[in-house]
């Protein structure tokens, strides 16, 4: 992006965050994010539509039939009474919430192939969320007027760079995650972690990318952007209906229109199926919910996709349920998996220990990376990235301890580009680096009873340097001499003052 693009993006982000003032203090951030982001999407659709209409009217000079045919071939079709401008004109109506709901409903209906169900979880006429009629109308009017400001003119002819609006949407999701605290981690993965995973897994042109717990879609988007072309396909599944809708909109705003994002419980009802079996992918990536309770262990024994043949994870900890699903979703020849997990996955015993042993014996585990604590919103514990590969030739496993390298960012920690690059460089080199990385043989891991706790392999303890006693003695003598001189001067000053 140019300096002009960066300035424009900053103006949009500032105006969007200011629009949230309408809700602050009255609605939980985890709820009002949906209203702001849906309205942002509506404004984007309307402004793109407005630009296209103006262009066709210039081009065809009053030929309404040709203009209509052209508009019907646009990415999204908006009836005139469903546009933001129409809603703006009606902003003083007592039933403005209902007007917005009807507009969204018709937009969804007219664009069913792309938007079916996207607005079903949002209600702009909700008394429970937006207050009684008078308060609700006031709040909605404020939002409508906030989006009328010049900074939020999202027409392509004004913005130009296609990534600006997508980046602004991601910026808002990040801010909402920060405000939502613990709930923020449910729909947002820090961008530096997404970048790290994309550089570790190296998605290529023509590959299929899949996230079985895709949240708002940031991981998949970073994966897609890493490819550097449009030659890829994107698949995802998300259990939370509101978050699924955010992901769908996020994909459209980043112009990934072909993404197949499904709504449902991946472990109990996987929806990406081909020939009555799990669909297979080149790259499978996820930041699933940590140690999910009641994930569906009672149904695992009868799983028709045989995901749990290695063992059934504990019913109160679903980490390995997601890992096993991801492993089962890899293509046999080129499949790679990258997953963010809590440290317990590395060393817990019981069935988890048996599953871990099986994955290592089958030579699937490629690297174990320890990341700093407090990287994720609402999760203070340190986390680990595990990468798995099909068709590995070597049986060694690389351990990287990157837990001590981060920058403090207000209430949380963050990885800088240099930290990410150091991890990626160590992974590419795939060899032992003193105090940072260790290449462990299969026999070493077996000797450790398949315990993957990183300190067992990477000795990152910084020993104190040996003290040079002679040098220290000289420094003490010098301090004592300086102190004696000071005392003499003080006595002399006291004598002169006659004290």
KOLLO-736109 format. One record per residue (C-alpha): residue number from 1; residue in one letter; chain; x, y, z. Coordinates in nm, 3 decimals. Each point is the difference from the previous one (the first is absolute). Layout:
N
REC,NUM,A,A,X,Y,Z
...
# end
This chain:
499
REC,1,X,A,0.000,0.000,0.000
REC,2,X,A,0.106,0.360,-0.060
REC,3,X,A,0.026,0.267,0.268
REC,4,X,A,-0.332,0.137,-0.128
REC,5,X,A,-0.161,-0.344,0.043
REC,6,X,A,0.135,-0.029,0.355
REC,7,X,A,-0.140,0.343,0.088
REC,8,X,A,-0.340,-0.087,-0.147
REC,9,X,A,-0.008,-0.331,0.185
REC,10,X,A,0.082,0.177,0.329
REC,11,X,A,-0.285,0.248,-0.059
REC,12,X,A,-0.247,-0.283,-0.064
REC,13,X,A,0.112,-0.192,0.308
REC,14,X,A,-0.027,0.309,0.221
REC,15,X,A,-0.351,0.078,-0.128
REC,16,X,A,-0.112,-0.360,0.047
REC,17,X,A,0.124,-0.016,0.358
REC,18,X,A,-0.167,0.334,0.075
REC,19,X,A,-0.330,-0.144,-0.127
REC,20,X,A,0.015,-0.252,0.285
REC,21,X,A,-0.052,0.281,0.254
REC,22,X,A,-0.373,-0.043,-0.055
REC,23,X,A,0.015,-0.339,0.172
REC,24,X,A,0.280,0.033,0.253
REC,25,X,A,-0.117,-0.037,0.356
REC,26,X,A,-0.341,-0.133,-0.100
REC,27,X,A,0.072,-0.320,-0.196
REC,28,X,A,0.266,-0.267,0.045
REC,29,X,A,0.278,0.034,-0.265
REC,30,X,A,-0.045,-0.365,-0.095
REC,31,X,A,-0.355,0.093,-0.106
REC,32,X,A,0.032,0.347,-0.150
REC,33,X,A,0.285,-0.113,-0.226
REC,34,X,A,-0.264,-0.182,-0.207
REC,35,X,A,-0.206,0.317,-0.052
REC,36,X,A,0.300,0.213,-0.099
REC,37,X,A,0.154,-0.261,-0.231
REC,38,X,A,-0.329,-0.086,-0.172
REC,39,X,A,-0.065,0.368,-0.053
REC,40,X,A,0.352,0.043,-0.137
REC,41,X,A,-0.068,-0.283,-0.245
REC,42,X,A,-0.332,0.158,-0.103
REC,43,X,A,0.174,0.335,-0.056
REC,44,X,A,0.269,-0.169,-0.208
REC,45,X,A,-0.257,-0.182,-0.218
REC,46,X,A,-0.196,0.323,-0.047
REC,47,X,A,0.302,0.210,-0.094
REC,48,X,A,0.127,-0.259,-0.248
REC,49,X,A,-0.351,-0.015,-0.149
REC,50,X,A,-0.017,0.380,-0.019
REC,51,X,A,0.331,0.018,-0.189
REC,52,X,A,-0.110,-0.267,-0.247
REC,53,X,A,-0.335,0.169,-0.062
REC,54,X,A,0.160,0.339,-0.064
REC,55,X,A,0.248,-0.157,-0.242
REC,56,X,A,-0.268,-0.187,-0.197
REC,57,X,A,-0.224,0.308,-0.016
REC,58,X,A,0.289,0.195,-0.152
REC,59,X,A,0.081,-0.281,-0.238
REC,60,X,A,-0.352,-0.074,-0.124
REC,61,X,A,-0.155,0.348,0.034
REC,62,X,A,-0.358,-0.074,0.102
REC,63,X,A,-0.032,-0.350,-0.148
REC,64,X,A,-0.169,-0.140,0.312
REC,65,X,A,-0.026,-0.355,-0.132
REC,66,X,A,0.375,-0.027,-0.070
REC,67,X,A,0.083,0.163,0.333
REC,68,X,A,-0.228,-0.250,0.176
REC,69,X,A,0.161,-0.299,-0.175
REC,70,X,A,0.348,0.123,0.091
REC,71,X,A,-0.092,0.057,0.364
REC,72,X,A,-0.148,-0.349,0.022
REC,73,X,A,0.346,-0.141,-0.085
REC,74,X,A,0.174,0.181,0.285
REC,75,X,A,0.150,-0.201,0.290
REC,76,X,A,-0.300,0.100,0.213
REC,77,X,A,-0.341,0.133,-0.103
REC,78,X,A,-0.164,0.269,0.215
REC,79,X,A,-0.359,0.115,-0.050
REC,80,X,A,-0.023,0.380,0.039
REC,81,X,A,-0.202,-0.019,0.324
REC,82,X,A,0.273,-0.219,0.153
REC,83,X,A,0.293,0.236,-0.046
REC,84,X,A,0.167,0.196,0.277
REC,85,X,A,-0.115,0.327,-0.163
REC,86,X,A,-0.363,-0.112,0.025
REC,87,X,A,0.049,-0.095,0.366
REC,88,X,A,0.164,0.339,0.064
REC,89,X,A,-0.307,0.176,-0.138
REC,90,X,A,-0.219,-0.202,0.240
REC,91,X,A,0.223,0.050,0.307
REC,92,X,A,-0.266,0.204,0.188
REC,93,X,A,-0.272,-0.262,-0.043
REC,94,X,A,-0.134,-0.162,0.319
REC,95,X,A,0.043,-0.345,-0.155
REC,96,X,A,0.356,0.052,-0.127
REC,97,X,A,0.115,-0.330,0.153
REC,98,X,A,-0.266,-0.185,-0.194
REC,99,X,A,0.095,0.188,-0.319
REC,100,X,A,0.363,-0.113,0.037
REC,101,X,A,-0.107,-0.360,0.070
REC,102,X,A,-0.217,-0.011,-0.311
REC,103,X,A,0.279,0.146,-0.214
REC,104,X,A,0.246,-0.264,0.120
REC,105,X,A,-0.257,-0.275,-0.049
REC,106,X,A,-0.061,0.103,-0.361
REC,107,X,A,0.373,0.041,-0.073
REC,108,X,A,0.050,-0.354,0.127
REC,109,X,A,-0.289,-0.129,-0.212
REC,110,X,A,0.121,0.175,-0.319
REC,111,X,A,0.353,-0.138,0.054
REC,112,X,A,-0.093,-0.338,0.140
REC,113,X,A,0.288,-0.195,-0.152
REC,114,X,A,0.253,0.215,0.187
REC,115,X,A,-0.182,0.147,0.300
REC,116,X,A,-0.252,-0.263,0.102
REC,117,X,A,-0.031,0.014,0.380
REC,118,X,A,0.266,0.267,0.053
REC,119,X,A,-0.241,0.246,0.165
REC,120,X,A,-0.224,-0.249,0.178
REC,121,X,A,0.174,0.048,0.337
REC,122,X,A,-0.025,0.380,0.008
REC,123,X,A,-0.308,0.199,0.105
REC,124,X,A,0.010,0.379,-0.023
REC,125,X,A,-0.343,0.011,0.162
REC,126,X,A,0.105,-0.190,0.312
REC,127,X,A,-0.127,0.152,0.323
REC,128,X,A,0.220,-0.234,0.205
REC,129,X,A,0.319,0.120,-0.169
REC,130,X,A,-0.076,0.355,-0.115
REC,131,X,A,-0.252,0.119,0.259
REC,132,X,A,-0.357,0.120,-0.013
REC,133,X,A,-0.135,0.184,-0.305
REC,134,X,A,0.123,0.350,0.085
REC,135,X,A,0.351,-0.107,0.099
REC,136,X,A,0.022,-0.250,-0.284
REC,137,X,A,-0.098,0.257,-0.263
REC,138,X,A,0.247,0.252,0.140
REC,139,X,A,0.285,-0.249,-0.009
REC,140,X,A,-0.079,-0.117,-0.351
REC,141,X,A,-0.027,0.357,-0.125
REC,142,X,A,0.343,0.076,0.144
REC,143,X,A,0.153,-0.302,-0.176
REC,144,X,A,-0.163,0.093,-0.331
REC,145,X,A,0.130,0.357,0.028
REC,146,X,A,0.347,-0.115,0.104
REC,147,X,A,0.024,-0.211,-0.314
REC,148,X,A,-0.101,0.300,-0.211
REC,149,X,A,0.325,0.180,0.084
REC,150,X,A,0.245,0.056,-0.282
REC,151,X,A,0.259,-0.227,0.161
REC,152,X,A,-0.238,-0.293,-0.046
REC,153,X,A,-0.066,0.061,-0.368
REC,154,X,A,0.105,-0.348,-0.112
REC,155,X,A,-0.052,0.036,-0.375
REC,156,X,A,0.276,-0.176,-0.199
REC,157,X,A,0.046,0.319,-0.205
REC,158,X,A,0.105,0.175,0.323
REC,159,X,A,0.184,-0.278,0.183
REC,160,X,A,0.175,-0.159,-0.296
REC,161,X,A,0.209,-0.265,0.175
REC,162,X,A,-0.215,-0.310,0.050
REC,163,X,A,0.172,-0.104,0.326
REC,164,X,A,-0.088,0.318,0.188
REC,165,X,A,-0.356,-0.096,0.091
REC,166,X,A,0.097,-0.359,0.084
REC,167,X,A,0.280,0.124,0.223
REC,168,X,A,-0.239,0.242,0.171
REC,169,X,A,-0.241,-0.286,0.069
REC,170,X,A,0.285,-0.205,0.153
REC,171,X,A,0.106,0.302,0.205
REC,172,X,A,-0.350,0.025,0.145
REC,173,X,A,-0.008,-0.372,0.083
REC,174,X,A,0.331,0.042,0.183
REC,175,X,A,-0.131,0.299,0.201
REC,176,X,A,-0.317,-0.187,0.088
REC,177,X,A,0.204,-0.303,0.109
REC,178,X,A,0.203,0.227,0.227
REC,179,X,A,-0.314,0.150,0.156
REC,180,X,A,-0.177,-0.335,0.029
REC,181,X,A,0.272,-0.145,0.225
REC,182,X,A,-0.028,-0.376,0.039
REC,183,X,A,-0.269,-0.023,-0.270
REC,184,X,A,0.235,0.169,-0.247
REC,185,X,A,0.206,-0.314,-0.041
REC,186,X,A,-0.307,-0.181,-0.131
REC,187,X,A,-0.005,0.192,-0.329
REC,188,X,A,0.346,0.150,-0.047
REC,189,X,A,0.353,-0.131,-0.055
REC,190,X,A,0.282,0.258,0.037
REC,191,X,A,0.130,0.090,-0.347
REC,192,X,A,0.362,-0.080,0.083
REC,193,X,A,-0.101,-0.357,0.091
REC,194,X,A,-0.195,-0.029,-0.326
REC,195,X,A,0.305,0.127,-0.191
REC,196,X,A,0.226,-0.248,0.182
REC,197,X,A,-0.223,-0.293,-0.092
REC,198,X,A,-0.024,0.113,-0.363
REC,199,X,A,0.381,0.017,-0.026
REC,200,X,A,0.046,-0.338,0.167
REC,201,X,A,-0.253,-0.182,-0.221
REC,202,X,A,0.090,0.188,-0.322
REC,203,X,A,-0.329,-0.034,-0.194
REC,204,X,A,0.052,-0.019,-0.376
REC,205,X,A,-0.199,0.093,-0.308
REC,206,X,A,-0.271,-0.251,-0.082
REC,207,X,A,-0.029,-0.134,0.355
REC,208,X,A,-0.307,-0.049,0.219
REC,209,X,A,0.007,0.180,0.338
REC,210,X,A,-0.221,-0.106,0.292
REC,211,X,A,-0.071,0.123,0.354
REC,212,X,A,-0.242,-0.218,0.202
REC,213,X,A,-0.039,0.265,0.273
REC,214,X,A,0.032,0.309,-0.216
REC,215,X,A,-0.138,0.273,0.229
REC,216,X,A,-0.014,0.327,-0.192
REC,217,X,A,0.227,-0.141,-0.271
REC,218,X,A,0.326,0.186,0.061
REC,219,X,A,0.217,-0.314,-0.011
REC,220,X,A,-0.142,-0.108,-0.335
REC,221,X,A,0.037,0.349,-0.145
REC,222,X,A,0.368,0.019,0.102
REC,223,X,A,0.054,-0.343,-0.156
REC,224,X,A,-0.165,0.109,-0.324
REC,225,X,A,0.196,0.327,-0.017
REC,226,X,A,0.328,-0.189,0.050
REC,227,X,A,-0.053,-0.174,-0.336
REC,228,X,A,0.024,0.328,-0.192
REC,229,X,A,-0.258,-0.091,-0.264
REC,230,X,A,-0.369,-0.091,-0.021
REC,231,X,A,0.072,-0.363,-0.085
REC,232,X,A,-0.124,-0.171,0.317
REC,233,X,A,-0.321,-0.116,0.165
REC,234,X,A,-0.110,0.074,0.357
REC,235,X,A,-0.214,-0.212,0.233
REC,236,X,A,-0.102,0.049,0.361
REC,237,X,A,-0.251,-0.095,0.268
REC,238,X,A,-0.107,0.198,0.308
REC,239,X,A,-0.232,-0.107,0.279
REC,240,X,A,-0.112,0.347,0.120
REC,241,X,A,-0.266,0.147,-0.231
REC,242,X,A,0.092,0.366,0.052
REC,243,X,A,0.371,-0.070,-0.049
REC,244,X,A,-0.076,-0.205,-0.312
REC,245,X,A,-0.181,0.303,-0.144
REC,246,X,A,0.301,0.223,0.080
REC,247,X,A,0.224,-0.247,-0.181
REC,248,X,A,-0.221,-0.003,-0.309
REC,249,X,A,0.003,0.381,-0.016
REC,250,X,A,0.374,0.009,0.066
REC,251,X,A,0.060,-0.226,-0.300
REC,252,X,A,-0.207,0.221,-0.230
REC,253,X,A,0.175,0.315,0.120
REC,254,X,A,0.333,-0.163,-0.086
REC,255,X,A,-0.144,-0.103,-0.339
REC,256,X,A,0.018,-0.373,0.076
REC,257,X,A,-0.349,-0.052,-0.140
REC,258,X,A,0.034,-0.373,-0.061
REC,259,X,A,0.073,-0.092,0.362
REC,260,X,A,-0.218,-0.286,0.124
REC,261,X,A,-0.064,0.087,0.364
REC,262,X,A,-0.252,-0.223,0.174
REC,263,X,A,-0.183,0.042,0.330
REC,264,X,A,0.005,-0.297,0.236
REC,265,X,A,0.185,-0.210,0.258
REC,266,X,A,0.306,-0.137,-0.181
REC,267,X,A,0.071,-0.286,0.240
REC,268,X,A,-0.356,-0.132,0.026
REC,269,X,A,-0.122,0.103,-0.344
REC,270,X,A,0.280,0.067,-0.252
REC,271,X,A,-0.152,0.160,-0.308
REC,272,X,A,0.287,-0.008,-0.252
REC,273,X,A,-0.071,-0.348,-0.134
REC,274,X,A,0.088,-0.161,-0.333
REC,275,X,A,-0.102,-0.352,-0.111
REC,276,X,A,-0.143,-0.066,0.348
REC,277,X,A,0.337,0.065,0.164
REC,278,X,A,0.183,0.300,0.141
REC,279,X,A,0.120,0.231,-0.274
REC,280,X,A,0.382,0.015,-0.020
REC,281,X,A,0.209,0.317,-0.011
REC,282,X,A,0.358,0.107,-0.069
REC,283,X,A,0.011,0.238,0.296
REC,284,X,A,-0.203,-0.038,0.319
REC,285,X,A,0.038,0.276,0.259
REC,286,X,A,-0.185,0.095,0.317
REC,287,X,A,-0.001,0.179,0.332
REC,288,X,A,-0.271,-0.218,0.157
REC,289,X,A,-0.157,0.065,0.342
REC,290,X,A,0.246,-0.102,0.271
REC,291,X,A,-0.087,-0.314,0.200
REC,292,X,A,-0.366,0.008,-0.105
REC,293,X,A,-0.230,-0.170,0.251
REC,294,X,A,-0.284,-0.227,-0.121
REC,295,X,A,0.136,-0.012,-0.355
REC,296,X,A,-0.186,-0.325,-0.082
REC,297,X,A,0.213,-0.283,0.139
REC,298,X,A,-0.313,-0.212,0.041
REC,299,X,A,-0.036,-0.016,-0.380
REC,300,X,A,0.367,-0.062,-0.083
REC,301,X,A,-0.011,-0.382,0.009
REC,302,X,A,-0.263,-0.005,-0.276
REC,303,X,A,0.171,0.265,-0.218
REC,304,X,A,-0.047,-0.117,-0.359
REC,305,X,A,0.306,0.193,-0.116
REC,306,X,A,0.231,-0.198,0.233
REC,307,X,A,0.158,0.316,0.140
REC,308,X,A,0.038,-0.149,0.347
REC,309,X,A,0.154,-0.336,-0.085
REC,310,X,A,0.319,0.117,0.176
REC,311,X,A,-0.198,0.062,0.320
REC,312,X,A,-0.283,0.209,0.141
REC,313,X,A,0.107,0.325,0.168
REC,314,X,A,-0.134,0.077,0.351
REC,315,X,A,-0.357,0.132,-0.006
REC,316,X,A,0.111,0.317,0.184
REC,317,X,A,0.291,0.080,-0.234
REC,318,X,A,-0.071,0.011,-0.372
REC,319,X,A,0.347,0.108,-0.119
REC,320,X,A,0.087,-0.333,-0.158
REC,321,X,A,-0.349,-0.032,-0.147
REC,322,X,A,0.081,0.298,-0.223
REC,323,X,A,0.354,-0.122,-0.068
REC,324,X,A,-0.126,-0.344,-0.107
REC,325,X,A,-0.266,0.156,-0.222
REC,326,X,A,0.267,0.216,-0.164
REC,327,X,A,0.234,-0.296,-0.051
REC,328,X,A,-0.286,-0.195,-0.160
REC,329,X,A,-0.069,0.296,-0.231
REC,330,X,A,0.354,0.011,-0.147
REC,331,X,A,0.074,-0.115,-0.352
REC,332,X,A,0.221,-0.309,0.003
REC,333,X,A,0.280,0.140,-0.213
REC,334,X,A,0.020,0.377,0.063
REC,335,X,A,-0.202,0.045,0.321
REC,336,X,A,0.126,0.241,0.268
REC,337,X,A,-0.163,0.093,0.331
REC,338,X,A,0.068,0.298,0.224
REC,339,X,A,-0.188,0.031,0.329
REC,340,X,A,0.016,0.225,0.308
REC,341,X,A,-0.042,-0.194,0.325
REC,342,X,A,0.053,0.040,0.376
REC,343,X,A,0.322,-0.148,0.145
REC,344,X,A,-0.187,-0.287,0.169
REC,345,X,A,-0.032,-0.166,-0.340
REC,346,X,A,0.377,-0.063,0.012
REC,347,X,A,0.014,-0.204,0.318
REC,348,X,A,-0.339,-0.107,0.136
REC,349,X,A,-0.032,-0.378,0.046
REC,350,X,A,-0.284,-0.248,-0.036
REC,351,X,A,-0.163,-0.018,-0.342
REC,352,X,A,0.162,0.328,-0.100
REC,353,X,A,0.342,-0.159,0.058
REC,354,X,A,-0.097,-0.300,-0.215
REC,355,X,A,-0.125,0.225,-0.282
REC,356,X,A,0.318,0.209,0.017
REC,357,X,A,0.216,-0.316,-0.015
REC,358,X,A,-0.194,-0.130,-0.301
REC,359,X,A,0.041,0.327,-0.193
REC,360,X,A,0.376,-0.001,0.067
REC,361,X,A,0.043,-0.369,-0.086
REC,362,X,A,-0.182,0.062,-0.328
REC,363,X,A,0.258,0.273,-0.070
REC,364,X,A,-0.254,0.281,-0.037
REC,365,X,A,0.132,0.254,0.252
REC,366,X,A,0.244,0.247,-0.159
REC,367,X,A,0.057,0.286,0.246
REC,368,X,A,-0.097,0.113,0.351
REC,369,X,A,0.019,0.376,0.061
REC,370,X,A,-0.042,0.158,0.342
REC,371,X,A,-0.146,0.352,-0.020
REC,372,X,A,-0.015,0.269,0.272
REC,373,X,A,-0.277,0.026,0.257
REC,374,X,A,-0.280,0.256,-0.034
REC,375,X,A,0.000,0.017,-0.381
REC,376,X,A,-0.371,-0.071,-0.034
REC,377,X,A,-0.290,0.207,0.132
REC,378,X,A,-0.143,-0.158,0.313
REC,379,X,A,0.270,-0.271,0.013
REC,380,X,A,0.294,0.080,0.226
REC,381,X,A,0.177,-0.337,-0.029
REC,382,X,A,0.287,-0.065,-0.244
REC,383,X,A,-0.104,-0.192,-0.310
REC,384,X,A,0.160,-0.240,-0.243
REC,385,X,A,-0.011,-0.037,-0.377
REC,386,X,A,0.016,-0.355,-0.132
REC,387,X,A,0.064,-0.074,-0.367
REC,388,X,A,-0.065,-0.341,-0.155
REC,389,X,A,0.092,-0.127,-0.347
REC,390,X,A,-0.090,-0.296,-0.214
REC,391,X,A,0.282,-0.177,-0.185
REC,392,X,A,0.286,0.105,0.232
REC,393,X,A,0.334,-0.166,-0.089
REC,394,X,A,0.180,0.067,0.331
REC,395,X,A,-0.120,-0.108,0.344
REC,396,X,A,0.156,0.285,0.199
REC,397,X,A,-0.221,0.268,0.156
REC,398,X,A,0.109,0.362,0.039
REC,399,X,A,-0.073,0.179,0.329
REC,400,X,A,0.010,0.383,0.009
REC,401,X,A,-0.023,0.201,0.320
REC,402,X,A,-0.119,0.347,-0.107
REC,403,X,A,-0.178,0.065,0.330
REC,404,X,A,0.234,0.275,0.123
REC,405,X,A,0.004,0.221,-0.311
REC,406,X,A,-0.289,0.245,-0.023
REC,407,X,A,-0.093,0.363,0.046
REC,408,X,A,-0.229,0.120,0.277
REC,409,X,A,-0.305,0.170,-0.152
REC,410,X,A,-0.216,0.159,0.270
REC,411,X,A,-0.188,-0.291,0.162
REC,412,X,A,0.133,-0.277,-0.227
REC,413,X,A,0.314,-0.118,-0.174
REC,414,X,A,0.064,0.002,-0.372
REC,415,X,A,0.247,-0.153,-0.245
REC,416,X,A,0.191,0.246,-0.216
REC,417,X,A,0.100,-0.078,-0.359
REC,418,X,A,0.354,-0.076,0.119
REC,419,X,A,-0.131,-0.261,0.246
REC,420,X,A,-0.211,-0.169,-0.269
REC,421,X,A,0.293,0.002,-0.245
REC,422,X,A,0.232,-0.157,0.259
REC,423,X,A,-0.245,-0.286,0.054
REC,424,X,A,-0.046,-0.053,-0.374
REC,425,X,A,0.377,0.008,-0.060
REC,426,X,A,0.055,-0.260,0.273
REC,427,X,A,-0.269,-0.221,-0.152
REC,428,X,A,0.152,0.027,-0.348
REC,429,X,A,0.346,-0.085,0.135
REC,430,X,A,-0.143,-0.294,0.195
REC,431,X,A,0.298,-0.040,0.231
REC,432,X,A,0.101,0.061,0.359
REC,433,X,A,0.060,0.364,0.103
REC,434,X,A,0.148,0.056,0.344
REC,435,X,A,-0.261,0.119,0.254
REC,436,X,A,-0.268,0.027,-0.271
REC,437,X,A,-0.059,-0.319,-0.201
REC,438,X,A,0.074,-0.372,0.026
REC,439,X,A,-0.026,-0.275,-0.259
REC,440,X,A,-0.114,-0.308,0.190
REC,441,X,A,0.028,-0.353,-0.137
REC,442,X,A,-0.288,-0.243,0.020
REC,443,X,A,0.199,-0.205,0.252
REC,444,X,A,0.041,0.303,0.230
REC,445,X,A,-0.372,0.070,-0.009
REC,446,X,A,-0.074,-0.367,0.063
REC,447,X,A,0.242,0.002,0.294
REC,448,X,A,-0.201,0.294,0.139
REC,449,X,A,-0.313,-0.218,-0.029
REC,450,X,A,-0.129,0.224,-0.282
REC,451,X,A,-0.021,0.299,0.232
REC,452,X,A,0.047,0.311,-0.216
REC,453,X,A,0.044,0.258,0.276
REC,454,X,A,0.241,0.246,-0.159
REC,455,X,A,0.240,0.048,0.298
REC,456,X,A,0.084,-0.372,-0.029
REC,457,X,A,0.163,0.076,-0.333
REC,458,X,A,0.096,0.369,-0.016
REC,459,X,A,0.228,0.112,0.283
REC,460,X,A,-0.084,0.371,0.007
REC,461,X,A,0.130,0.059,0.355
REC,462,X,A,0.234,0.300,0.005
REC,463,X,A,0.281,-0.069,0.242
REC,464,X,A,0.161,0.289,0.180
REC,465,X,A,0.339,0.100,-0.135
REC,466,X,A,0.299,-0.088,0.214
REC,467,X,A,0.103,0.288,0.223
REC,468,X,A,0.351,0.141,-0.056
REC,469,X,A,0.105,0.028,0.366
REC,470,X,A,0.317,0.204,-0.061
REC,471,X,A,-0.187,0.252,-0.215
REC,472,X,A,-0.281,0.024,0.254
REC,473,X,A,0.252,0.053,0.284
REC,474,X,A,0.159,0.289,-0.190
REC,475,X,A,-0.343,0.158,-0.062
REC,476,X,A,-0.086,-0.025,0.374
REC,477,X,A,0.336,0.158,0.096
REC,478,X,A,-0.065,0.287,-0.242
REC,479,X,A,-0.347,0.060,0.147
REC,480,X,A,0.143,0.003,0.352
REC,481,X,A,0.269,0.251,-0.101
REC,482,X,A,-0.259,0.228,-0.163
REC,483,X,A,-0.217,-0.025,0.311
REC,484,X,A,0.295,0.097,0.227
REC,485,X,A,0.065,0.309,-0.213
REC,486,X,A,-0.365,0.102,0.024
REC,487,X,A,0.008,-0.033,0.378
REC,488,X,A,0.308,0.225,0.025
REC,489,X,A,-0.172,0.265,-0.216
REC,490,X,A,-0.316,-0.014,0.214
REC,491,X,A,0.201,0.043,0.323
REC,492,X,A,0.182,0.298,-0.152
REC,493,X,A,-0.332,0.162,-0.105
REC,494,X,A,-0.145,-0.049,0.350
REC,495,X,A,0.309,0.156,0.158
REC,496,X,A,-0.020,0.305,-0.232
REC,497,X,A,-0.367,0.048,0.083
REC,498,X,A,0.083,-0.015,0.372
REC,499,X,A,-0.261,-0.262,0.069
# end
